[in-house]
Amino acid sequence: MNDRAYALFEEQQTARGINLVEVKASLKALRIETPSWGYGDSGTRFKVFQKAGVPRNPFEKFQDAAEVHRLTGLAPSVAIHIPWDKTEDYGKLRSHAESLGLSIGAVNPNLFQEDEYMLGSVTNADASIRRMAINHLLECVDIAKETRSRDLSLWFADGTNYPGQGHIRNRKRWMQEALEEVYKALNADMRLLIEYKCFEPAFYHTDLADWGMAYNLAQKLGPQAEVLVDTGHHLPGANIEHIVAYLLDERRLGGFHFNSRKYADDDLIAGSINPYELFLIFYQILSARQDGGAEVAESVEHIAYMIDQSHNIEQKIPAMLRSVLNVQTQYAKALLIHLDEVNAAAARNDVLGAEHAVRSAFECDVTPLLHAVREEQGLPLDPMKSYLAGSYGDSILARGKGGASW
């Protein structure tokens, strides 16, 4: 570490009234869940470009995830997708994860892959197909219990392409009825995280099209149902940090799927297109933790920070490293916001003063801070450089091509 650079950084931040001891503690506590499918062959609906060394099964996915965690100290849990990660013995998969210093995170049902779901799953006009979809959701609840996972992460492709194709109000009711049955199957310490998406693959209407629909459904289900915000699932220009602030105040923000979008759901590396948006999301979270009251502050501690990306042209592990590190960087910058200064400026209607107090933190170079934290944790100062210089990437090439995929 460059001690001189950190000493200058420390001097500057102390002069601003920033407590770096607290900042470091928050950075060390940050946990980001990586997705099993991000390590496998995946991509757009046009083409999946196979890569050498891609995992051939969920066990090898966890090995790659362990390498990401070893280098960053940030990613101790891995989300799984069923049936992409289906195995005969989930206890064995859990033990394998634990042997690598990992745990199994959110369980993600798949309700868009089977031919039967072409016109919808839990909102299909065919009651037998709705039953099939609900049974799969209940299967995933059982898997979550066996793997000791807290969260069932739900995204539905259900919707229609043309006016008149489906009865929208009936579909709304079928969605609620299905999730009511699933909700009742949860253990007391489990959660339903309800995701939404404005469009695609349904282009006329999507049954859960925005955060308000997801929030309304969560309210009807009960306190163990919360909203999951995918940063790619919005139309251009959407103010995601506003959505985050609203859900925080309602104590219904369950988690995130971090990625980046140029238009909508592009599944690019988190923080690669609009890092300021990611920074502002964390600003709202940290603000709520400080002044939102005890209940809001408690709910902040249970937010699940998860990556959800399909790396189509990128090498899998470096892409995951970059996403995780980008999230950490923007979180570090948000921790440097002097919230009292922002609030004081806002209270006196000092528009530019309040904006400056936020933006000045974003413009800070946090490299010395991150190097100091990693050194204290015994981690590589530059995880990406360490990975590229190491042997792990070469060692997995023996897997060949044709690994696990969608």
C-alpha distance (Angstrom), angle and dihedral (degrees) to the residues before:
residue distance angle dihedral
M1 . . .
N2 3.81 . .
D3 3.81 99.3 .
R4 3.78 92.0 -171.1
A5 3.80 92.8 54.7
Y6 3.79 91.6 49.6
A7 3.81 92.8 46.6
L8 3.81 89.5 54.8
F9 3.82 91.2 46.2
E10 3.81 90.9 49.3
E11 3.79 91.4 49.5
Q12 3.81 92.3 50.6
Q13 3.79 95.3 47.3
T14 3.80 94.3 44.3
A15 3.80 88.4 53.2
R16 3.81 88.0 54.8
G17 3.80 90.6 53.0
I18 3.83 96.0 -107.6
N19 3.81 116.2 149.6
L20 3.81 102.8 -139.0
V21 3.79 92.7 -172.8
E22 3.80 89.0 63.4
V23 3.79 91.8 41.7
K24 3.79 91.6 53.8
A25 3.80 91.8 47.5
S26 3.81 90.5 52.8
L27 3.79 91.8 48.6
K28 3.79 91.8 50.7
A29 3.80 90.3 50.8
L30 3.83 94.8 52.2
R31 3.81 113.3 115.9
I32 3.81 124.3 -171.8
E33 3.79 120.8 -171.8
T34 3.79 117.1 -141.2
P35 3.83 122.9 -151.4
S36 3.78 122.8 -119.1
W37 3.82 90.0 -139.4
G38 3.80 90.7 58.9
Y39 3.80 89.1 68.9
G40 3.81 95.3 49.6
D41 3.79 131.9 71.7
S42 3.78 105.6 -72.7
G43 3.75 139.6 141.3
T44 3.76 147.1 128.9
R45 3.78 126.8 -24.1
F46 3.83 88.3 -102.5
K47 3.79 102.0 59.9
V48 3.79 141.9 -13.5
F49 3.80 110.9 -146.9
Q50 3.79 108.3 -149.8
K51 3.79 117.4 -134.0
A52 3.78 128.8 -155.7
G53 3.80 114.1 -112.4
V54 3.79 96.1 27.0
P55 3.84 113.6 149.4
R56 3.78 115.9 -93.1
N57 3.82 96.2 -156.0
P58 3.81 140.5 8.8
F59 3.79 92.0 -89.3
E60 3.80 91.4 61.4
K61 3.81 90.0 45.5
F62 3.79 88.3 59.8
Q63 3.81 90.4 49.8
D64 3.80 90.1 56.8
A65 3.79 91.1 45.1
A66 3.81 88.9 52.6
E67 3.81 89.0 56.9
V68 3.81 90.2 54.4
H69 3.80 90.7 49.7
R70 3.82 92.9 45.3
L71 3.78 91.0 56.6
T72 3.81 98.9 40.5
G73 3.81 107.5 25.4
L74 3.81 85.6 -143.0
A75 3.79 107.3 95.5
P76 3.82 113.9 59.6
S77 3.81 96.9 147.9
V78 3.79 134.0 58.8
A79 3.80 126.4 -156.3
I80 3.79 116.5 -137.6
H81 3.80 130.9 -150.0
I82 3.79 122.6 -146.9
P83 3.02 125.3 -114.4
W84 3.83 91.8 11.3
D85 3.81 88.7 64.9
K86 3.78 97.7 32.0
T87 3.79 114.4 147.9
E88 3.79 135.4 168.9
D89 3.82 93.8 -121.3
Y90 3.81 118.2 37.4
G91 3.78 90.7 176.0
K92 3.80 87.4 61.5
L93 3.81 90.4 49.7
R94 3.80 90.4 50.0
S95 3.81 91.2 49.6
H96 3.79 90.0 48.5
A97 3.80 90.2 52.4
E98 3.79 92.1 48.6
S99 3.81 91.2 49.9
L100 3.81 87.0 58.9
G101 3.80 93.7 48.8
L102 3.80 92.2 -102.7
S103 3.78 138.7 112.8
I104 3.79 132.7 -151.4
G105 3.77 111.4 -101.7
A106 3.78 130.6 -171.0
V107 3.79 119.4 -5.4
N108 3.81 111.8 -134.9
P109 3.81 118.4 -159.3
N110 3.80 118.4 -148.3
L111 3.80 113.1 -132.7
F112 3.78 100.5 159.2
Q113 3.79 107.7 55.8
E114 3.81 104.5 71.1
D115 3.80 120.4 85.7
E116 3.80 89.5 -124.5
Y117 3.82 89.5 65.4
M118 3.81 95.9 59.3
L119 3.83 90.1 109.2
G120 3.79 96.7 30.8
S121 3.78 141.9 -58.6
V122 3.81 116.2 -134.4
T123 3.82 89.2 10.3
N124 3.81 97.0 46.7
A125 3.81 115.6 130.3
D126 3.82 87.7 -130.3
A127 3.81 108.3 85.2
S128 3.82 91.9 -155.2
I129 3.80 90.8 58.5
R130 3.80 90.8 47.7
R131 3.81 87.3 53.0
M132 3.80 90.6 49.8
A133 3.82 90.5 52.6
I134 3.81 93.9 47.1
N135 3.80 90.6 49.8
H136 3.80 89.4 53.9
L137 3.80 90.5 51.0
L138 3.80 90.1 50.7
E139 3.81 89.4 48.4
C140 3.81 88.2 55.7
V141 3.81 90.9 50.2
D142 3.81 87.7 56.1
I143 3.81 90.7 48.2
A144 3.81 89.9 50.8
K145 3.79 90.0 52.6
E146 3.81 91.7 49.3
T147 3.79 93.5 47.6
R148 3.83 92.4 42.2
S149 3.77 91.3 -120.2
R150 3.78 118.3 162.5
D151 3.79 99.6 -157.4
L152 3.78 137.6 58.7
S153 3.80 105.2 -163.2
L154 3.80 112.9 -154.2
W155 3.78 128.2 -162.1
F156 3.79 121.8 164.0
A157 3.79 126.6 -160.0
D158 3.81 87.6 -165.0
G159 3.79 116.4 135.2
T160 3.80 143.2 95.4
N161 3.78 136.5 -94.1
Y162 3.81 99.5 -151.7
P163 3.81 139.5 36.6
G164 3.78 110.2 -95.5
Q165 3.80 94.0 19.3
G166 3.79 91.6 111.7
H167 3.80 139.8 13.8
I168 3.81 99.7 -110.6
R169 3.81 97.3 -162.3
N170 3.80 92.8 47.5
R171 3.78 89.4 49.7
K172 3.81 89.9 51.7
R173 3.80 90.5 53.8
W174 3.82 93.2 45.6
M175 3.80 89.8 52.6
Q176 3.80 91.2 53.1
E177 3.81 93.8 45.4
A178 3.80 91.3 51.3
L179 3.78 94.5 49.8
E180 3.79 92.4 45.1
E181 3.79 88.2 60.3
V182 3.80 92.1 47.3
Y183 3.81 92.2 45.5
K184 3.81 91.0 56.6
A185 3.82 89.9 55.6
L186 3.83 93.7 58.8
N187 3.77 123.2 107.0
A188 3.79 115.0 -120.6
D189 3.81 92.5 -101.5
M190 3.82 95.8 49.3
R191 3.81 130.7 95.1
L192 3.79 138.8 -154.2
L193 3.80 109.5 -138.8
I194 3.80 108.6 -160.4
E195 3.80 116.5 -154.6
Y196 3.79 126.9 -165.8
K197 3.81 137.3 -162.4
C198 3.77 131.3 -165.4
F199 3.82 95.8 -140.4
E200 3.82 146.2 -22.4
P201 2.92 141.2 108.7
A202 3.82 83.4 23.8
F203 3.80 110.4 52.0
Y204 3.82 106.1 -176.4
H205 3.77 99.6 45.4
T206 3.80 135.7 -12.9
D207 3.80 117.3 -149.5
L208 3.82 92.1 -133.9
A209 3.78 100.5 30.1
D210 3.79 104.2 157.0
W211 3.79 146.5 9.9
G212 3.80 93.0 -91.8
M213 3.80 92.3 60.5
A214 3.79 91.2 46.5
Y215 3.81 90.9 47.2
N216 3.80 93.0 49.0
L217 3.79 90.8 50.5
A218 3.81 91.8 48.0
Q219 3.80 90.2 51.1
K220 3.79 91.3 53.1
L221 3.81 93.7 47.5
G222 3.80 98.1 50.2
P223 3.82 144.0 -109.7
Q224 3.81 94.3 -48.5
A225 3.80 91.0 63.6
E226 3.81 118.4 82.0
V227 3.79 138.9 164.3
L228 3.80 123.4 -96.3
V229 3.81 115.0 -151.7
D230 3.80 115.0 -150.5
T231 3.81 105.5 -164.8
G232 3.81 90.5 -146.4
H233 3.81 97.2 51.6
H234 3.79 98.0 84.2
L235 3.77 137.5 89.0
P236 3.81 117.0 -106.0
G237 3.77 111.6 -78.9
A238 3.80 95.9 26.1
N239 3.80 112.1 147.2
I240 3.78 99.2 -131.1
E241 3.80 94.6 175.5
H242 3.81 88.7 58.5
I243 3.82 89.5 54.0
V244 3.80 89.0 48.3
A245 3.81 92.4 50.9
Y246 3.81 92.0 49.7
L247 3.80 93.9 49.2
L248 3.79 91.2 45.7
D249 3.78 91.3 54.9
E250 3.80 89.9 49.3
R251 3.83 90.1 47.1
R252 3.80 90.6 -125.8
L253 3.79 101.9 113.9
G254 3.79 104.0 115.4
G255 3.76 101.4 169.3
F256 3.78 152.4 -53.8
H257 3.74 139.7 -99.5
F258 3.78 101.3 -151.5
N259 3.78 120.0 -151.6
S260 3.79 134.0 120.2
R261 3.79 133.2 -108.6
K262 3.77 137.0 -164.5
Y263 3.80 92.1 -171.6
A264 3.81 112.7 -6.8
D265 3.79 133.2 -34.7
D266 3.78 94.6 -11.7
D267 3.83 90.3 152.6
L268 3.78 93.3 -140.6
I269 3.80 125.0 159.9
A270 3.82 109.9 -68.1
G271 3.78 112.7 -97.7
S272 3.80 93.7 11.9
I273 3.82 98.9 111.7
N274 3.81 106.9 25.6
P275 3.80 111.5 10.8
Y276 3.82 90.5 167.2
E277 3.80 89.8 65.8
L278 3.80 90.9 54.3
F279 3.81 89.6 48.3
L280 3.82 91.4 50.5
I281 3.80 91.1 50.2
F282 3.79 89.5 56.8
Y283 3.80 89.6 45.2
Q284 3.81 89.8 60.3
I285 3.81 91.8 46.8
L286 3.80 93.7 50.0
S287 3.80 91.3 44.5
A288 3.80 90.5 53.2
R289 3.79 90.6 47.9
Q290 3.80 90.4 55.2
D291 3.79 103.9 40.6
G292 3.81 108.1 9.4
G293 3.79 95.3 93.8
A294 3.79 131.1 -106.3
E295 3.81 97.0 -66.3
V296 3.79 94.1 48.8
A297 3.80 91.5 45.3
E298 3.80 89.7 52.2
S299 3.81 92.1 49.8
V300 3.82 89.9 52.2
E301 3.80 89.6 62.5
H302 3.82 90.7 59.8
I303 3.82 97.2 52.9
A304 3.80 111.0 124.8
Y305 3.80 112.5 -138.3
M306 3.80 106.4 -157.6
I307 3.79 135.7 169.0
D308 3.81 116.9 -133.3
Q309 3.79 112.6 -178.1
S310 3.76 140.2 134.2
H311 3.78 108.5 -145.1
N312 3.79 103.7 -151.6
I313 3.82 105.1 166.2
E314 3.80 99.0 14.5
Q315 3.78 129.0 86.6
K316 3.80 105.0 -102.0
I317 3.81 105.2 -127.2
P318 3.82 97.3 40.4
A319 3.81 89.3 48.1
M320 3.80 90.8 51.9
L321 3.81 91.0 46.9
R322 3.79 90.6 52.0
S323 3.80 92.7 50.3
V324 3.78 94.0 48.1
L325 3.80 92.5 46.5
N326 3.80 92.6 46.7
V327 3.80 90.3 54.2
Q328 3.80 90.5 48.7
T329 3.81 91.3 49.9
Q330 3.80 94.5 52.7
Y331 3.80 91.0 45.0
A332 3.81 89.2 52.6
K333 3.79 90.9 51.6
A334 3.80 92.1 48.4
L335 3.81 89.6 52.9
L336 3.81 87.6 61.4
I337 3.81 93.2 61.0
H338 3.80 108.6 113.9
L339 3.80 95.1 -136.2
D340 3.80 95.3 -172.2
E341 3.80 89.5 54.1
V342 3.81 91.3 50.1
N343 3.80 93.1 47.9
A344 3.80 93.2 46.2
A345 3.79 91.6 52.1
A346 3.81 91.2 47.3
A347 3.80 91.3 49.2
R348 3.81 91.4 56.7
N349 3.83 91.3 44.0
D350 3.78 92.4 -112.9
V351 3.80 95.8 155.9
L352 3.79 98.7 178.8
G353 3.80 92.8 39.9
A354 3.79 92.1 55.2
E355 3.81 92.6 45.6
H356 3.80 91.0 48.3
A357 3.80 91.9 51.2
V358 3.81 89.2 56.6
R359 3.80 98.3 40.0
S360 3.80 95.8 46.3
A361 3.80 89.6 63.7
F362 3.80 91.1 51.3
E363 3.80 89.9 53.0
C364 3.81 93.2 54.7
D365 3.80 117.4 110.2
V366 3.80 101.9 -127.0
T367 3.81 95.5 -177.1
P368 3.85 93.4 106.4
L369 3.82 89.9 49.6
L370 3.81 94.2 49.3
H371 3.80 91.6 46.3
A372 3.80 90.3 51.7
V373 3.80 92.5 49.5
R374 3.79 93.0 47.8
E375 3.78 92.0 47.9
E376 3.81 90.3 52.3
Q377 3.81 89.0 50.6
G378 3.80 93.9 47.6
L379 3.81 92.5 -114.7
P380 3.82 130.1 137.0
L381 3.80 110.7 -85.9
D382 3.81 89.0 -134.3
P383 3.83 108.9 30.2
M384 3.80 94.4 -175.2
K385 3.79 93.2 51.4
S386 3.80 89.6 46.4
Y387 3.80 91.9 52.2
L388 3.80 94.1 48.6
A389 3.80 90.9 48.6
G390 3.80 92.7 47.0
S391 3.77 131.8 83.2
Y392 3.81 101.7 -120.3
G393 3.79 94.7 90.2
D394 3.79 91.4 53.7
S395 3.79 93.7 43.1
I396 3.81 94.1 60.7
L397 3.81 93.9 52.2
A398 3.79 87.4 86.2
R399 3.81 86.6 75.2
G400 3.80 87.3 73.0
K401 3.80 123.0 -159.0
G402 3.76 128.2 -47.8
G403 3.80 99.2 62.5
A404 3.77 128.8 158.3
S405 3.78 114.5 -47.0
W406 3.77 142.5 160.1
